[in-house]
């Protein structure tokens, strides 16, 4: 995982800790939808250089 992705993940982790339940569910749903669409349409995932 790139350093940028690690920073993003850390920010999301900290934000989720303080989000109300409804916002957490929205964020989770969004992430699941993006992942599902990538699988359905075969969108390649970026390769890490490391």
N, C-alpha and C positions, 0 to 999 in steps of 0.2 A: 504494500500500500504506500502510495506517495505521501510525502510530508503534507502536501496540500489536503489530501483526503483525510489524513489523520487530524488535521486542524478542524476540518469540517465536522468530522465525527465527534470530536471533543466538544465543539460548539453545540451540536445537536444534543449530545448527552446532557450537557449543562442546562440547555433550554427545556428539554423534556422534564427534567427534575422539578421545574417550577411552573410548567404549563398546567392549566386546568384540564381535566379529563377529556372534555370535548375537543380541545385543540390537539391533544395527543392522538386521539382517534382519527382526526382529520389528517394529521401528518402521517400516521401509519397507513391509512387508506391511500393517500397519495403515493407513498413509496411503493406499496404493493401494486398499485395500478401501473406505475411506471415499469416496474419489474415484469409484470404480466404482459404488457404491451411489447416490451423488448423481446420476450420469449415468443409471443405470437408472430411478430413480424420479423423475427430473426435478426434483430439489430445487434451487430457485433459490439462487444464491450471493449473499451479502450485497453490496450496493453500497457502494462507498467514497464518502465525502463529501470529495472533494478534488480 
